[in-house]
């Protein structure tokens, strides 16, 4: 099992690394956020232990970037920031667990073992289809009925979320949190504007409508009938 430690405090990094190695794990250490992100994306790790406060790139940004890149590596935050809001931010950014410094190594080891016992996450689909609408996430391409549809980055992300939830009603809150990364409602019409633009591109010139407004609830992308 390979574990990545992203920690700028050399004493803490050495202490955790030594303990994990003694328990049979292979350990790599990155001492700043940018280096840690490069290693986390470029290598296959079974788990990562990430500090919140790091030089060059903070821990929250590292984890958010990994999740947006569909990297599902289990992550434990190890941080001196121990307030309720700090822990909530860590978990909402994509962390799987959060341990506050100072800590007992035995507890950290138990949390590592617990995360590694979890069943593997399902493979993320990179080709999505709803009726005659197709999305290739690797090629960043959208096609409907053989016709290529050009989307802006936010429109692409919005359509991806709708297609992954095809047939379900997607609420405003779900879109704000998963497409815009807002955990509050900014009280703007940003969603309405983007839904309108997306509808113009994927539905206007086609016989069947796929994107529907569910009055009082949200939106639904679904096959005709």
C-alpha positions, 0 to 999 in steps of 0.5 A, a space after each residue: 500500500 502506497 501513502 502520500 504525506 503532504 506536510 511542510 512540518 518536517 518533524 511531523 512528516 518524519 514522525 508519521 512516515 516512520 510510523 507508517 513504514 513500520 506498519 508495512 506501508 510505502 510512504 512518499 513525502 511532499 513538503 509543499 502543496 504544489 509538489 504534493 498535488 503533482 505527485 498525487 495526480 501523477 502517481 497512484 496512491 492508496 491514501 493521502 494525508 494532507 495538511 491544511 496550511 501548506 506553502 505554495 498551495 493550501 490543502 483544501 485547494 489540493 483536495 478540491 483539484 483532485 476531486 475535480 480531476 476525478 481522483 478518488 484517493 482516500 484523503 485524511 486531513 491532518 491539521 492544527 485547524 480544529 474548529 467545527 467550521 474548519 473540519 466541515 470545510 475539509 470534509 466538504 472539499 472532498 476529504 474523507 476524514 479529518 484529524 486535529 493536531 496534536 494527535 496520537 499516531 495510534 489513532 491516525 493509524 486506525 483511521 488509515 486502516 479504516 479508510 483502506 478497508 472501504 470497498 473500491 470506488 466505482 469506475 467513473 464513466 467518461 462517456 455519457 449518453 442520454 437519448 441521442 445526446 453524447 458526451 466524451 469527457 476525455 475528448 471534451 466533446 458533445 454530440 447530438 444526433 451526429 452534430 457537434 455542440 460547442 460548449 463553454 467550460 461551465 456549460 460543459 460541467 453543467 451538462 455533465 452533472 445533468 447527464 450523470 443525474 439523468 432522469 432525476 430532478 436536480 435542485 438549485 442547491 445541488 447545482 450550486 454545490 456541484 457545478 459552481 462550488 458554492 455552499 450558499 445561495 448567492 441570490 443571483 440568476 447565474 443558474 437560470 442564465 446557464 440553463 437557458 444557454 445550454 437549452 439553446 444549444 442542446 434542444 433548440 434545433 432538435 425535434 425532441 426536448 431533453 432539458 426540462 424545468 420542473 416548476 418549483 423543484 429544479 431541472 431534469 435531463 431525461 429521454 423523451 417519453 
